[in-house]
Amino acid sequence: MRLNSGERGRSAVEMAELQPPRWSVHPMRVIFMISRDPPPALSDRQCWSLAFHNFVTCCLVKVRIEQRTDTDIIFSVEIPPVSLHASLLGR
């Protein structure tokens, strides 16, 4: 299954916050909000790294001309080294 960058960004927000963006709004209203309102974002900026915020922001660009390719997004977001991840997990 292939995802476009917007779907990938919304999925990242949903996995991070354990609920989809705009989950408390009626689905029919969300349809109108998608075209009218700015894209969803992470609700608590303190809980997530700057790299994750940048990834979500890059994925959730609404204007098609300004959207970046998946390769551009992956290589533009700096990911900490694996040893840092292991130290955070206590391994």
ABEGO torsion letter per residue (X at the ends): XBBBAAAAAAAAAAAAAGBBBGAABBAAAAAAAAAABBBBBBABAAABBAAAAAAAAAAABABAAABBBAAAAAAABBBBBAAAAAAAAGX
